[in-house]
Amino acid sequence: MTPWSTDSIRSQQGRTVIITGATSGIGFAAAKVLAGQGARVVLAVRNEAKGADAAARIGGLAEVRALDLADLASVRAFADGWSDPIDILINNAGVMAVPLGRTADGFELQFGTNHLGPFALTNLLLPQVRDRVVCVSSTAHKMGRIDLDDLNWERRPYKQWPAYGQSKLANLLFVLELERRLASAGSDVRALAAHPGFARTNLQGHSGNAWVDRATLVVTKVVGQSPEHGAWPTLYAATEDLPGASYVGPDGWAESRGRPQLVGRTPDASDPELAKRLWDVSEQLTGVSFSL
């Protein structure tokens, strides 16, 4: 069998794909490949000027729409302004290991941007989705712990990496519960997850500590794989015929690089009861519920 590569992707002619955070990194790389295969690719981004530049470089049927996942009003505005069918929704945008901050709605920045924003966006757009939802998680979910009593780090001393891990664990639990609800509703839509391994993107180097950031960027430059290869798991999850709730990552050492394959997850990330409880709290926090 020929090893999988982007040449394996079938034509996407006539299909519409929304990708959040696609001005750079793996989001941009995935958008470029899908547009090259004929898809209408919508770059849902905070900075429309950067989005327009990215769309021009992508070419094809790429277009730009404003979306700030750290602001639920922006999420609702995006969804309210959308009426076309969506074949693939790729929740790619996120922040990583940043200093303590708050979203426009007062949520801890990483949890709000990486989980609550995509949670709300997906549920608001779900009636238009025809094929699948792909959420980009991380191997950092292995360090995550869901504290349902303090998801927004209001009682605990804030720690950047554990907060990031919690948000990435939340991505996998979201996919698990979303897939269960889709199946229960008799929907043909699938929910899947992917992680890029260790890729060179703009996520790194925003810890607020100059020495840590400098060291991180050096290591990333030496060890990290290209954004193009980092996008492979996302593209695989978005285009291959996989079971719902599948999790895709690289096949190389410690899932850091390589060709896409189905990978495992922690017991917490596979816990259906925890997924249901997180879903209920996410509905309460966002005011958005399952829409099928």
Buried (B, 14 or more C-beta within 10 A) or exposed (E): EEEBEBEEBEEBEEBBBBBBBBBBBBBBBBBBBBBBBBBBBBBBBBEBEBBBEBBEEBEBBBBBBBBBBBBBEBBBBBBEEBEEEBBBBBBBBBBBBBEBBBBEBEBBBBBBBBBBBBBBBBBBBBEBBEBBBBBBBBBBBEBBEBEEEEBBBEEEEBEBBBBBBBBBBBBBBBBBBBBBBBBEEEBEBBBBBBBBBBBBBBBBBBBEBEEEBEEBBEEBEEEBBBBBBBBBBBBBBBBBEBEBBBBBBBBBEEBBBBBBBBBEBBEBBBBEEBBBBBBEBBBEBBEBEBBE
